[in-house]
Amino acid sequence: PESLAASEILFKTYLAKKDYAAASHLTDAIIKAHADSATGYFLKGMLSQAQGDNRGSIVHLERSLSISPLATEPLNLLIVCTTTGKEQNDVNAK
């Protein structure tokens, strides 16, 4: 994928259709083609979160933020994943 913007639109289409396999393949291709960009890791974090894998999402979002520390979208999703995980742990503890 040469265009990150076009790839992001395609990714969101796959995500909306819950075509997680296609979304995963696309994020892998984005990361391979644009290793210095935070976008692929951010999208991989979105995918993990959509699949209910908060831990995996946190790993990818932290990687995205290590590349682009001022990016707000990965930070916002990281907060959601972290909060959701803590709330789930509180429920499991009761």
Secondary structure, DSSP 8 states (H G I E B T S, - for coil): ---HHHHHHHHHHHHHTT-HHHHHHHHHHHHHHTTT-SHHHHHHHHHHHHTT-HHHHHHHHHHHHHH-TT-HHHHHHHHHHHHHHHHHHHHHH-
